[in-house]
Amino acid sequence: MWVSRRAGAVPGSVFALMDAAKGRARAAGRGIIDLSIGSSDRPPPEAALEALREATRDPATYRYPLFSDTLPLREAAAAYLARRFGVRVDADREVLPLIGAQEGLAHLLLAVTDPGDTLLLPDPCYPPYLGAAAVAGLNVVTLPLLPERGFLPDLDAIPDDVRPRALLLNYPNNPTSAVADAAFFQEVAAWCRARGTLLIHDHPYAELTFGAYRAPSALEAGISGVVELHSLSKTHHLGGFRVGFAAGDMGALAALARVKGAVDFHAYLGIQRAAAVALGLPDELGREGACVFEARRDALVPALREIGWEVVLPQASMYAWARVPGLTDSVGYAVRAAETTGVAVSPGRAFGERGEGFVRFALVQPPGVLVEATRRLGTVSVQGENALPTLTR
């Protein structure tokens, strides 16, 4: 009775589905290996935690923060972009703090689109993208991400009569772990500017890169018509703190600030201080965390290949995207695997139609545990019941 059309259009949550399956496994006495959620298990930087501790002893931090109070965090974000990507932004007009990038995206779509506008969205993609689009009342046109293209979209395949208001991309990618180079963003930005389309780049895995690869920023292709969302949840292991920032086109950020002003205040000042410290830490500290995930990748991928699964060696992110031979119902498989073995992974179908036949692993356990999880999964049949909830439109 009280469900709006917007709420009703939001897809069901794969995380809730898997949480229920894990609960049944626990009730049956099975040990859980949870690889379904990409929440970093690494501790936050000690310097950031110390800044937060000190802030809790400062009564000036207890009030509602105003925009002027966010200047230290905005300046730290601008300095990070300059140091890491060579991108120069105005901390006053081209940076805006967020209560996490997921919040920022939902409010950004409300700020820069009207109901019925077209959003170009990758398939597969992070499921909350679909929810944010539904809340904004947008017409979603999907861009297939195919293995033969390195999971990069083919913009030339978009029909001329499609007039997108915005294009949302995410590299390093969730769920596929695919990466893009600076030339890719130059081409995409040019394509968007020629059509009056806002390029939105979700960049939460900017520092979780392996080997010689370093992820570029979409802002390297220019600030005009581009907004990039950064999160400290993965790269600085501050997931529960809910803090990030948006940077880029000042007109889009002004609209975002207006919407956010109607629905939230900024994050607690102590969290802002911790985030500012984290953004200013030496880059080599961030590389230490990336090396941990790289070692886990190096344990998991060979183990998956040994049981016959197809997986490309990730160059970045905290995920492995594996095709399971013969799998046609990834949701049923993931639920069955959790219930019978205690191993929880994310079904590919939860990320879109193009995700069917795949499962996603989050690299949030030590190498030995990942190998054990793979051994258990090798005992689960890919065939089973299909009568499970539809998770996406």
PEZI-V971969 format. One record per residue. N is the residue number from 1. BURIAL is # if it has 9 or more other ideal C-beta (glycine too) atoms within 8 Angstrom, else .. D_CENTER is the distance of its C-alpha to the mean C-alpha in Angstrom with 1 decimal. Layout:
n->N burial->BURIAL d_center->D_CENTER
n->N burial->BURIAL d_center->D_CENTER
This chain:
n->1 burial->. d_center->32.8
n->2 burial->. d_center->30.4
n->3 burial->. d_center->27.2
n->4 burial->. d_center->26.5
n->5 burial->. d_center->25.7
n->6 burial-># d_center->22.3
n->7 burial->. d_center->21.6
n->8 burial->. d_center->23.1
n->9 burial->. d_center->20.9
n->10 burial-># d_center->17.7
n->11 burial-># d_center->16.9
n->12 burial->. d_center->17.5
n->13 burial->. d_center->15.0
n->14 burial-># d_center->14.6
n->15 burial->. d_center->14.0
n->16 burial->. d_center->17.3
n->17 burial-># d_center->19.0
n->18 burial-># d_center->18.3
n->19 burial->. d_center->19.2
n->20 burial->. d_center->22.5
n->21 burial-># d_center->23.1
n->22 burial-># d_center->22.6
n->23 burial->. d_center->25.1
n->24 burial-># d_center->27.6
n->25 burial-># d_center->27.3
n->26 burial-># d_center->28.0
n->27 burial->. d_center->30.9
n->28 burial->. d_center->32.3
n->29 burial->. d_center->32.2
n->30 burial-># d_center->29.6
n->31 burial->. d_center->27.6
n->32 burial-># d_center->23.8
n->33 burial-># d_center->21.4
n->34 burial-># d_center->18.0
n->35 burial-># d_center->15.4
n->36 burial-># d_center->13.5
n->37 burial->. d_center->10.9
n->38 burial-># d_center->8.6
n->39 burial->. d_center->10.3
n->40 burial-># d_center->12.1
n->41 burial->. d_center->15.8
n->42 burial->. d_center->17.0
n->43 burial->. d_center->19.0
n->44 burial-># d_center->18.3
n->45 burial-># d_center->20.6
n->46 burial->. d_center->24.1
n->47 burial-># d_center->24.9
n->48 burial-># d_center->22.1
n->49 burial-># d_center->23.3
n->50 burial->. d_center->26.9
n->51 burial-># d_center->26.1
n->52 burial-># d_center->24.8
n->53 burial->. d_center->27.9
n->54 burial-># d_center->30.2
n->55 burial-># d_center->28.6
n->56 burial->. d_center->29.4
n->57 burial->. d_center->33.0
n->58 burial->. d_center->33.1
n->59 burial->. d_center->34.2
n->60 burial->. d_center->33.0
n->61 burial-># d_center->29.4
n->62 burial->. d_center->30.1
n->63 burial->. d_center->30.3
n->64 burial->. d_center->28.0
n->65 burial-># d_center->26.4
n->66 burial->. d_center->27.2
n->67 burial->. d_center->25.6
n->68 burial->. d_center->28.2
n->69 burial-># d_center->27.2
n->70 burial-># d_center->23.7
n->71 burial-># d_center->25.5
n->72 burial-># d_center->25.0
n->73 burial-># d_center->21.3
n->74 burial-># d_center->21.3
n->75 burial-># d_center->23.7
n->76 burial-># d_center->21.7
n->77 burial-># d_center->18.6
n->78 burial-># d_center->21.0
n->79 burial-># d_center->22.6
n->80 burial-># d_center->19.4
n->81 burial-># d_center->18.6
n->82 burial-># d_center->22.3
n->83 burial->. d_center->22.6
n->84 burial-># d_center->19.5
n->85 burial-># d_center->19.4
n->86 burial->. d_center->22.9
n->87 burial-># d_center->21.6
n->88 burial->. d_center->23.9
n->89 burial-># d_center->22.9
n->90 burial->. d_center->25.1
n->91 burial-># d_center->23.9
n->92 burial->. d_center->25.8
n->93 burial->. d_center->24.6
n->94 burial-># d_center->21.6
n->95 burial-># d_center->19.3
n->96 burial-># d_center->18.3
n->97 burial-># d_center->17.0
n->98 burial-># d_center->14.4
n->99 burial-># d_center->14.2
n->100 burial-># d_center->10.5
n->101 burial-># d_center->8.1
n->102 burial-># d_center->7.9
n->103 burial-># d_center->11.6
n->104 burial-># d_center->11.9
n->105 burial-># d_center->10.6
n->106 burial-># d_center->12.9
n->107 burial-># d_center->15.7
n->108 burial-># d_center->15.3
n->109 burial-># d_center->15.9
n->110 burial-># d_center->18.8
n->111 burial-># d_center->20.1
n->112 burial-># d_center->20.3
n->113 burial-># d_center->21.1
n->114 burial->. d_center->23.8
n->115 burial->. d_center->24.0
n->116 burial->. d_center->24.7
n->117 burial-># d_center->23.0
n->118 burial-># d_center->21.2
n->119 burial-># d_center->17.5
n->120 burial-># d_center->16.6
n->121 burial-># d_center->13.5
n->122 burial-># d_center->12.7
n->123 burial-># d_center->13.9
n->124 burial-># d_center->12.2
n->125 burial-># d_center->8.9
n->126 burial-># d_center->6.2
n->127 burial-># d_center->9.3
n->128 burial-># d_center->8.9
n->129 burial-># d_center->9.2
n->130 burial-># d_center->12.6
n->131 burial-># d_center->13.5
n->132 burial-># d_center->13.1
n->133 burial-># d_center->15.2
n->134 burial-># d_center->17.7
n->135 burial-># d_center->18.2
n->136 burial-># d_center->18.9
n->137 burial->. d_center->21.3
n->138 burial-># d_center->20.0
n->139 burial->. d_center->21.3
n->140 burial-># d_center->18.5
n->141 burial-># d_center->19.5
n->142 burial-># d_center->17.4
n->143 burial-># d_center->17.2
n->144 burial->. d_center->17.7
n->145 burial-># d_center->15.8
n->146 burial->. d_center->18.7
n->147 burial->. d_center->19.4
n->148 burial->. d_center->22.5
n->149 burial-># d_center->20.6
n->150 burial->. d_center->18.2
n->151 burial-># d_center->15.5
n->152 burial-># d_center->16.0
n->153 burial-># d_center->17.2
n->154 burial->. d_center->20.9
n->155 burial-># d_center->21.4
n->156 burial->. d_center->25.2
n->157 burial->. d_center->25.0
n->158 burial-># d_center->24.2
n->159 burial->. d_center->27.5
n->160 burial->. d_center->29.3
n->161 burial->. d_center->29.7
n->162 burial-># d_center->26.0
n->163 burial->. d_center->25.5
n->164 burial-># d_center->21.8
n->165 burial-># d_center->21.2
n->166 burial-># d_center->17.6
n->167 burial-># d_center->15.4
n->168 burial-># d_center->11.6
n->169 burial-># d_center->10.2
n->170 burial-># d_center->7.3
n->171 burial-># d_center->9.1
n->172 burial-># d_center->8.9
n->173 burial-># d_center->7.5
n->174 burial-># d_center->5.7
n->175 burial-># d_center->8.3
n->176 burial-># d_center->11.1
n->177 burial-># d_center->10.5
n->178 burial-># d_center->12.5
n->179 burial-># d_center->13.2
n->180 burial-># d_center->15.1
n->181 burial->. d_center->17.9
n->182 burial->. d_center->19.3
n->183 burial->. d_center->21.7
n->184 burial-># d_center->19.1
n->185 burial-># d_center->17.8
n->186 burial-># d_center->21.5
n->187 burial-># d_center->22.2
n->188 burial-># d_center->19.4
n->189 burial-># d_center->20.3
n->190 burial-># d_center->23.9
n->191 burial-># d_center->23.4
n->192 burial-># d_center->21.7
n->193 burial-># d_center->24.4
n->194 burial->. d_center->27.1
n->195 burial->. d_center->26.0
n->196 burial->. d_center->25.1
n->197 burial-># d_center->21.5
n->198 burial-># d_center->18.8
n->199 burial-># d_center->16.1
n->200 burial-># d_center->12.7
n->201 burial-># d_center->10.3
n->202 burial-># d_center->6.7
n->203 burial-># d_center->7.2
n->204 burial-># d_center->5.6
n->205 burial-># d_center->7.4
n->206 burial-># d_center->10.5
n->207 burial-># d_center->12.9
n->208 burial-># d_center->12.0
n->209 burial-># d_center->14.3
n->210 burial-># d_center->17.4
n->211 burial->. d_center->21.0
n->212 burial->. d_center->22.0
n->213 burial-># d_center->18.8
n->214 burial->. d_center->17.2
n->215 burial-># d_center->14.3
n->216 burial-># d_center->15.8
n->217 burial-># d_center->14.8
n->218 burial-># d_center->15.3
n->219 burial-># d_center->17.6
n->220 burial-># d_center->19.9
n->221 burial-># d_center->21.0
n->222 burial->. d_center->22.3
n->223 burial-># d_center->21.3
n->224 burial->. d_center->23.1
n->225 burial-># d_center->21.1
n->226 burial-># d_center->17.7
n->227 burial-># d_center->15.1
n->228 burial-># d_center->12.2
n->229 burial-># d_center->9.7
n->230 burial-># d_center->9.6
n->231 burial-># d_center->8.7
n->232 burial-># d_center->11.1
n->233 burial-># d_center->9.6
n->234 burial-># d_center->8.9
n->235 burial-># d_center->11.3
n->236 burial-># d_center->13.9
n->237 burial-># d_center->13.4
n->238 burial-># d_center->13.8
n->239 burial-># d_center->11.5
n->240 burial->. d_center->14.5
n->241 burial-># d_center->15.7
n->242 burial-># d_center->13.2
n->243 burial-># d_center->13.5
n->244 burial-># d_center->12.1
n->245 burial-># d_center->13.6
n->246 burial-># d_center->13.9
n->247 burial-># d_center->16.3
n->248 burial-># d_center->18.4
n->249 burial-># d_center->20.8
n->250 burial-># d_center->23.1
n->251 burial->. d_center->24.0
n->252 burial-># d_center->20.5
n->253 burial-># d_center->19.9
n->254 burial-># d_center->23.3
n->255 burial-># d_center->22.5
n->256 burial-># d_center->19.3
n->257 burial-># d_center->21.4
n->258 burial-># d_center->24.0
n->259 burial-># d_center->21.9
n->260 burial-># d_center->20.4
n->261 burial->. d_center->24.0
n->262 burial->. d_center->25.0
n->263 burial->. d_center->22.6
n->264 burial->. d_center->21.7
n->265 burial->. d_center->23.0
n->266 burial-># d_center->20.9
n->267 burial-># d_center->19.7
n->268 burial->. d_center->22.6
n->269 burial-># d_center->24.4
n->270 burial-># d_center->24.3
n->271 burial-># d_center->20.5
n->272 burial-># d_center->20.6
n->273 burial-># d_center->23.2
n->274 burial-># d_center->21.2
n->275 burial-># d_center->18.2
n->276 burial-># d_center->20.8
n->277 burial-># d_center->22.3
n->278 burial-># d_center->19.2
n->279 burial-># d_center->18.4
n->280 burial->. d_center->22.1
n->281 burial-># d_center->22.3
n->282 burial->. d_center->23.4
n->283 burial-># d_center->21.0
n->284 burial->. d_center->22.6
n->285 burial-># d_center->21.4
n->286 burial-># d_center->17.8
n->287 burial-># d_center->19.0
n->288 burial->. d_center->20.5
n->289 burial-># d_center->17.2
n->290 burial-># d_center->16.0
n->291 burial->. d_center->19.4
n->292 burial-># d_center->19.0
n->293 burial-># d_center->16.0
n->294 burial-># d_center->18.0
n->295 burial-># d_center->21.0
n->296 burial-># d_center->19.2
n->297 burial-># d_center->18.1
n->298 burial-># d_center->21.8
n->299 burial-># d_center->23.0
n->300 burial-># d_center->20.8
n->301 burial-># d_center->21.1
n->302 burial->. d_center->24.9
n->303 burial-># d_center->25.3
n->304 burial-># d_center->23.4
n->305 burial-># d_center->25.5
n->306 burial->. d_center->28.6
n->307 burial-># d_center->28.2
n->308 burial->. d_center->27.9
n->309 burial-># d_center->24.2
n->310 burial->. d_center->22.8
n->311 burial-># d_center->19.8
n->312 burial->. d_center->19.2
n->313 burial->. d_center->19.0
n->314 burial-># d_center->15.5
n->315 burial-># d_center->15.8
n->316 burial-># d_center->12.5
n->317 burial-># d_center->9.3
n->318 burial-># d_center->10.1
n->319 burial-># d_center->10.7
n->320 burial-># d_center->13.8
n->321 burial-># d_center->14.2
n->322 burial-># d_center->17.9
n->323 burial-># d_center->20.3
n->324 burial-># d_center->22.9
n->325 burial->. d_center->26.4
n->326 burial->. d_center->27.9
n->327 burial-># d_center->25.0
n->328 burial->. d_center->25.2
n->329 burial-># d_center->23.8
n->330 burial-># d_center->20.6
n->331 burial-># d_center->20.3
n->332 burial-># d_center->23.8
n->333 burial-># d_center->23.4
n->334 burial-># d_center->20.5
n->335 burial-># d_center->22.5
n->336 burial-># d_center->25.7
n->337 burial-># d_center->24.4
n->338 burial-># d_center->23.2
n->339 burial-># d_center->26.5
n->340 burial->. d_center->28.7
n->341 burial-># d_center->27.2
n->342 burial-># d_center->24.9
n->343 burial-># d_center->22.0
n->344 burial-># d_center->18.8
n->345 burial-># d_center->16.3
n->346 burial-># d_center->14.0
n->347 burial-># d_center->16.1
n->348 burial-># d_center->15.0
n->349 burial-># d_center->16.6
n->350 burial-># d_center->14.1
n->351 burial-># d_center->11.7
n->352 burial-># d_center->14.7
n->353 burial->. d_center->18.3
n->354 burial-># d_center->17.6
n->355 burial-># d_center->15.8
n->356 burial-># d_center->19.1
n->357 burial-># d_center->20.9
n->358 burial-># d_center->17.8
n->359 burial-># d_center->16.2
n->360 burial-># d_center->13.1
n->361 burial-># d_center->13.9
n->362 burial-># d_center->11.9
n->363 burial-># d_center->14.1
n->364 burial-># d_center->14.9
n->365 burial-># d_center->18.6
n->366 burial->. d_center->21.5
n->367 burial-># d_center->22.7
n->368 burial->. d_center->25.6
n->369 burial-># d_center->23.7
n->370 burial-># d_center->21.5
n->371 burial-># d_center->24.7
n->372 burial-># d_center->26.3
n->373 burial-># d_center->23.4
n->374 burial-># d_center->24.0
n->375 burial-># d_center->27.7
n->376 burial-># d_center->27.4
n->377 burial-># d_center->25.2
n->378 burial->. d_center->27.9
n->379 burial->. d_center->30.3
n->380 burial-># d_center->28.5
n->381 burial->. d_center->29.8
n->382 burial-># d_center->27.5
n->383 burial->. d_center->30.0
n->384 burial-># d_center->30.1
n->385 burial->. d_center->30.0
n->386 burial->. d_center->27.9
n->387 burial->. d_center->28.6
n->388 burial-># d_center->25.2
n->389 burial->. d_center->23.3
n->390 burial->. d_center->21.5
n->391 burial-># d_center->17.8
n->392 burial-># d_center->17.1
n->393 burial->. d_center->19.5
